[in-house]
Amino acid sequence: MSDDRFYHADSEAGFAESIPQSTPQTRHPAYKLAFRDTDFLLREELRPVRFQLELLKPEMLLDEAGVGSTLVMYGSARIPSPETADAKVEAAKNGSEYDQLVASNLAAKAKYYTEAYKLAKLSGEKAIIEDGKRQFVVCSGGGPSIMEAANKGASDAGAESIGLNIILPHEQAPNTYVTPYLSLNFHYFALRKMHFLMRARAVAVFPGGFGTFDEFFELLTLIQTGKMKPIPILLFGKDFWTRVVNFEAIAEEGTISKKDLDLITWCETAEDAWSAIADFYDLPG
């Protein structure tokens, strides 16, 4: 005998749909079951409920998938792969001097696509299991460029990987290497950023723009203020980062402590990054 004393919500929804009569009362939106009423769920007053749903759905899916922890990989959506870098430079030849400079700079960073791919592949090949759950599962923003490289590296290692996509005004779709049942979509940036870090045991940060800066500096702030336990923060591309951010100057100005800079582990290769992770967690090999 079943222990359930009440019908499940899906059964109740089926009962509602099977009602044969059609009357002004049953046709009116007010009669819809609240959880089946999209217009109701999208009302301004329901934002707290949508927050909760967007926190809960990915958490449940990742838990059901046996994901214990993640290796999060942040980075630009614009850096080309090595295979397309030369074509980008060639396409800019007839453009302005500024366009040519930008194309050249992006092409020079194509090496980080390769390193992101290699780090994700390395993590996937390790296939670390603890307490019956998969550890260091690769997690990206689900988009192109560095994110694509991360998911592709995991896929080529025969490992599943996560993509945390977000709805934007311009067209956006998950890259084809994200594991379909781990391809998650968000409306709220805040909830997406929570899910990036809730399971993170290490974060690799590659050259990027405003989004990468936002995620990177928020991570630094959470650890600096003690809101989050320390994890390896693997910062790829010292030439890029020290050119666009003067970390030493921030410390010299006194607005951060000098020791706060120790939160960063500088990396240039996937091997550097994995070695730092292995040292931090005392992993074999």
N, C-alpha and C positions, 0 to 999 in steps of 0.2 A: 504493500500500500504506500501511496505517496505521502510524504510528510507535509506537502503543501496544503494549506487550508483555504487559500484564496487563488483565484485565477491569475496567471501572469499577465503583465501589461499587454504583451503581444496578442494573447487570447482575447482580452477585453477589446482591443482594437479591432480584431476580427469580428467580434460580436457586433460592434458598432457599425462596421461596414456592411454587415449582412442584414441590417434592418430593412425590411421590404418597403415600408411605407415612405413616401416622400411628402413632407408637409412643410409649411413655412417655418415651423420650429426646427425640424431636423436639417433643413437646408441652410439655416442661418449660421454664420461663423461662430456665434456664441455657443453653439451646441457641440462644436468639435472638442474632442478630448484635448486637454491642454498640451500634453506631450506630443500630439500629432498636429498641432496648430502652429505652422511655421510663422505666420504673421504675428501671432502672439509672442513666440519665442524671440522674434527680432525687434520687439518693442524696446524703446529706450530704457524703460524700467527694469527690463530683464537682463541688463548688462551683467550684474553680479552673478546671475545664473549661468550666463554664457562663459564668464571667467571660470567658474567652477567646472563646467563641462570641458573646457579646453585644457584645464589642468588634469582632469580625471581621465579623459579618454586616452591620451598618449601614455599616461602612467599605467593604466590597466593593460594596454596592448603590449608595452615593453615588458611588463612583469609577466604576462602570459607567454611572451616569446623567450623567457628565460634570460633576459639581459640583466646582468648584475652590475656592470659598469661600462663606461664608454671612454674611447679616445676621441676627443672632440677636435675637429680640424676647421679652423677659421681661415679665410683668405679671400682675395679678390675674385670677382666674377668676370674680370676683364683680361687677366693674364692669359695669353694664348698657349696652346700646347706646343711642344717643339716642332711638331709636324706642320703647324699652321703659322708659326712665327714669321718665317721668311715671306709668306704671302701677305701678311699684315704690313710688313715694311714695304713690299713692292706696291701694294695698293695705295700707300700714302705718298708715293713718289711725286705724283702730280698735285699733291695738296700743298698747303702752306708749310712754311718752315716749322711752325709749331706742331702741325699734324705729323710731320716727319719725325720730329723729336719724340713725341708721345709714342708713336709706333715703334721707334727704335728702343725706347725705354721699356715698353711692355715686352718686346721681343727678348730683351736682355734678361727679363725675369722668367722666361719660359722654363728655365732650369728648376724653378720652384714647383712647377707642375710635375716635373719628374720626381722631385724629392717628396712631394705630397703623395704621389702614387706609390713610391717605394716604401714610405713609412706605413701607409695603410696596408700594403701587401705584406709587409713584415709582421705587422700586428695580426693580420688575418692568419698568416702561416703559423704563428705561435699558438693560436687556438687555446688560450688559457682558460681553464675551468676552475672555479672555486665555489665551494658550497653548492655544487650542482648548477651553477649559473655561469653564463659566458661573460668573460671579463675583457675589457679594452675593445669592445665592439666599436668599430669605426662609425662616427657620427658626423655628418656635415650638414650644411644648410640646404642640401639637396639640389643646388643650382649648377651652373656651368663652371668652367675654369678650375680653380683650386678645389672646389667642392666636387666637381666631376672626377678629378684626379683621385680624390680620397675614396669615393665610392667605387671607382674603376679598379683601384689597387686592391681593395677588399674583395671585389668580385673575382678578379683574376687569381686571387689566393684561394678561391672556393669558399669564401666566408660571406656571411650576410652583413649588410650595413644599413645604417639609419639615414634618412634624409628628412630634415625638419624644414619643409618649405613654408612659404608665407604668401598670402594673396597680396599682390601689388597692383596699382592702377594699370601698369603696362603688362603685357603678356608674360607669364612665367609658368614654367612647367618643371617637374622634377627631371633630373638627368636620368638617362636610361639604365644606369648602373645601380641605382638605389633598389634594395630588396622591396618588391611591391608591398608586402604586408607590413613593412617598416617604413613606408613612405607616408609621412604625416603632414597635414596641412594646417596652417594657423591663420587666424585673423589678427590676434593680438601679439605684437612684438614682445610685450612683457612676459606673457606665458611661454612663448617660444624660447626666450632667453632663460627662463627658469628650467625648462626641460633640457637645454644644452648643458646645464651645470649640475642638475640634481643627481646624475649618475656619473659625472665626469671624474676619472681618476688621473687624467692628464689632458692638457690642452696644447695643441700645436697651432701657432699663429704665424701665418705667412703674410707677405706684403699684401696690403689691401687698402680700401678706401674708408669712407665714413662708417659703414657697417662693421668692418673689421676693427676699426679704432674703438667704436662703441662697445663691442663685445670684449675686446682685449682690456680696455681701461676699467670696465665694470668688474671684470674678473680680478684685476689687480686690487681694486678698491675693496671687494668683498674679502679678500685674503688679508690685505693690509689692516682692515678694521676688525678682523677677527670674526666676521659674520660667516666665514667659510674656512674650513680647515685647509692648510697648505697642500697644494698638489703641484706637480711639475708644470711650469708654464714655459713652453719651448718656443722661443722666438727666432724664426728663420729670417735671415737677411739683414745682418748687422749694418751693412752699407746703406741699405734703404732706410731702416728704422732710425739710425743715428743722424741721417740727413734730414728726415722729416720731423723728428722729435729729438730735442736736446735733453735727454734724460739727466745728464750730469748737471745741466743748468737748473733744472727743476729742484734738484737736491741742494745745489749751491744757493739758490734763492730761499731755501729754508721751508718751502711749502710741502716737501716730503722729507723723510729721514733718508740719510745716505744708505742705511741698511735696507730700505724698501727696494732698492735696485737689485738686491740679492734674490728677490722673488723671481727674477727673470733668468732663464737659462738660455744662453745664446747657442744657436745651432745653424749649421750650414748643410748638413746631410741627414738623411734618414737614420743612418747609423749613429750619428751624434745624439739624435733625439731618443732613439730606443735605448741607448746606453744610459742616458740620464734617467729614463723611466725605470730601467732595470736596477740602477743604483738606488733610486729613491725607495723602491718597494722590495729591494733585496731579492730580485727575481733571478732564477738560474739562467745562465747564458747571456 
